[in-house]
Amino acid sequence: MLFAVLCTDKPGSLSVRMEARPAHVDFLTGLNAQGRLAFAGPFLDADGKPNGSLVVLDAGTIEDAQAIAAADPYAAAGLFASVEIRPWNWVFNKPEA
């Protein structure tokens, strides 16, 4: 099952994001290699700077998705003001469809 992980950065935390980014990218690369990452990318503010994240995971349960999200180096760095995890159904433009 797919889960959308919607993350909002704490205000003024761009430096935290940039410092943790290499570890975050490595983490997502590992999830991708395991077939657990559908897609991911940052939300952008009006100036085009990242201010949050959207990560769509393939996980068995919401608890699995929560555990994966908690293991993200961005979460460990305290980047996020909020994280919402919701079951998601990919209907249009799904690559394997």
N, C-alpha and C positions, 0 to 999 in steps of 0.2 A: 504494500500500500504506500502511496505517496503522501508526504507531509510537507507543507510549506512552513518554513521557519522564517518569520518576519522579525527582523531585529532593527531597533532604533538606537543609534549611538547616543551617548551622553553628550550634551552640548560642550563644545570646546575640546573635544577629545580626538581631533584629527592626528595629533602626534602619537597618541596611544595606538590608534589604528595603524599608522605607518610603521611603528616599531614592531608591532605584532604581525604585520602582514606576511613576512616570509614564512613564519611558522604556520599561519592560517592557510596560505597557499599550499604548503606541504601537506597539511591536514586534509584539505579538500582533494588534493591529488591522490592521496591514499584512499579516500572514500570513493573516488572515481574508479580507481584500479580495482576496488572491491565490488563495483557495480552498485554502490549505494547512493551515488550522487546523480540526480537527474540533470540539474543545472544550478548555477549560482552566479551571483553578481551583486555589486553594490547599488544602493539607492544613491541619488545625487541631489545636492542642494541647488539653489538657483544659480550658484557660481560654478556648478559642475564638479564640486568636491564631494567625495563620498561621505554619507552621513547615516548609513544603515546598510543592512544586507538582506537579500532574499536568497535562501538556500532551499532547494527542493530535494528531499531525501526519500529514498526507497527503504522503508523500515517496516518490520513486522507489526509493531504496535506503537502507539503514541509514547509509551514508556521508553521504547527503543530510540525513537526520534528525540525524546527529551535527553536521554543519556548521550547521544551523539552530539546534540547541540551544546550540552554542558561541557563536553570535551574539546570544543573548538578553542584554539588559542585566543581568539578574540574574547570569548566569554571569560576565560581564565585571566585575561588582562584587565577585566572589569570595564570593557569598552561599552557595553550595552546598557541603556537606560531601561529598555524593555525587550522582551522576547515573547513572541506569540507563536505557538505551534498549532497548525490546523490541518486536518485531513484534507487532501486535495485530489481532484480528479482531472487528469490531463485529457481534454477532449479534442481540441483542434491542433493541428500541426505537430502531433506527436511523431517523432522520428520513426518508430517501428510500426506505425499504423499504415 
